[in-house]
Amino acid sequence: MADTAEQIASKLKAIRDARDTGALFVRHGDTQTTFRSLAEMNAIIADLESQLSTVQGGAPKKRVGYIVQKCKGL
């Protein structure tokens, strides 16, 4: 069964709160999850944001990154 928007939002808040405190584990209800790295937490957050957007009827947010390269141009 798919999670509701409220359930996804609750998981998202728990993981964001843990990330913001520097903890690598999250307890949600009676389930505890331990993450290996901050990068893994950020990937899960991005996935949950995408799921939440889909459940709420919107298109998933696209992330755009820019690379700035400077050189002297000799």
N, C-alpha and C positions, 0 to 999 in steps of 0.2 A: 504494500500500500504506500502511496506517495505521501510525503509530508505536506502539511498545510503551510500556508505562508507564515502563520504564527509560530509553528514549530521550527521552521527554517530560520526565522528572525531570531528566535531564542538561542538556537545553536550558534548563529553568527555573532550575537552579542557576547556569548560566553567565550568564544574563541578570540574575539577582538579584545575583551577585557583581560584575558590571560596574556595575549601578546603584548598589550600595553604595560602590564606589570613585569614582563620579562619571564614569566613562567612558561615552561614547556609542557604543561599538562592542563587538561580541562576536565572538570567534573560537571556533567549535565544530567541532573536527576540521579539515578543510581548507576550511571555509566561514567567511567573515567577513561580518558584517552591521553596517552603520552606521545608527544611529537618528537621527532629526531632533530629538527632544526627550525629556525625562524622562517626559512624559505618554504619549508613544508607547510607551516601555519599559514603563510601568505597565499600559497597555492589553494589550500582548503577554503580560505576566506573568499578568494576569487571565484571558486566553484560554487560556494553557497550563495554569493551575490548573484551569480548567473542563474542558479536554480530559483532564487527568490524572484528575480525579474521575470522568469518564465512563468512561474506560478501566478504572479500578479498580472500576467497578460501582456507584458512588454517584451521587447526584444532584449537579449542579453547585452550588457554594456561591452563595448569594445575598448580595449586599452591600446593607447597609441604611445609609442616611445620615440624619442628623438635622440639622435646621436650628434653631438657637436664636436667637430674636429677642427682644431686650430693648427696652422702651420705658418712658418715665416714666408714661404713661397720663394725660396732662393732660386 
